[in-house]
Amino acid sequence: MSSLDNRAKQYWRENIKYVLILLAIWFLVSYGFGIFLAEPLNAIRFGGAKLGFWFAQ
């Protein structure tokens, strides 16, 4: 294997790690906040609708 192949594999390994971290954050925020924090979020209005509505989208 050449050095270029090793660098490419390392790049994609790091890239996939960041994608998985961001997907985990997205999941926690969208589902966690949308389900568990719906009532507190509904106290805030954004764009004419309750904030819990926007998280549920």
N, C-alpha and C positions, 0 to 999 in steps of 0.2 A: 504494500500500500504506500502510496505517496503521501507526502506531507499535506498536499492539497486535499486528499480524501479524508485524512484525519481531521483537518480543520473544518471541512464541510460536515462531517459527522458530529463534531463537537458543537458546531453552530446549531445544527438541528436539534441536538439533545437539549441545549440551553433554550432554544426557541420553544420546543414542546413543553419544557418545564414552566416557562412563563405563561404559555397558553393554558395549561392545566391550573395554574394558580389563579389566573384571571377568571376561568370558568367556575372555579370553586367560589370565588368572591361573588360572581354574578349569581350563582345558585343561592348562596346564603342571603344575599340582599333581596333578590326578587321573590324567592319562595319564603324565606324566613321572615322578612319584614311584611310581606303580603299576607301571611297567615297568622303569625304570632303577634305582630305589632299592628294589626289592622285597626283596632279601636283607637289607640293613641294617634295613629297616622290620620284617621278620619277627622280628628279635631283641626287639622290644617287643610285649608282649601288652596288649590293650585289650578289655575286655568278654568275656574268655574266648577270644578269637581273636587271631591274629597281626595286627599293624597293617597289614601288606601286604594282608591279606584285606580290610580295611575300605577301603583306597584303591582296591582293584580293584572294589569294589562301585560 
